[in-house]
Amino acid sequence: MNNGCNAQIVDTLKLRTLEKERMEAAMTFADDIELDYKKLALVKVFKGKYVYAVDMDEGFEHEAIAIDADGEGVHTYVYSSRNGKVPVYFVSEELSSWRYDYYQELLRIAKEEKGQNGFDERWAFDEAVSLSKEAQVEVMTWNSPKEYADIVSM
């Protein structure tokens, strides 16, 4: 089961050193794109990029900056949810990838069912796009695309 915790184990000293360098790169990048912010908060490391949320609050969607090892930045969004009491964060790329994988799993089910019980290509498409981002993040916190496709096809 994918519980949404996509954390990496990183040496604490290395994390502190890199985090300081990447925080400075994030602030520079934010200034370069004229992003108005009061505070940047490191929320996760994703595919080697340090992801900083802008002015983190209790909201669901947050502007963010992802900084790679070369100090190159990308403007993105972070979506938050809770896994029990632990907050979890997903970047836009993860939502897009999860939704695509979910759609592929729904298509697999439709193919196996050969259109029976309404499980056809149109059903797969409708199911994949019907999830709002907020509902999707909630589902992602607890399920892989395959597991969720199996649930909705029961």
Disulfide bonds with the S-S distance in Angstrom:
none
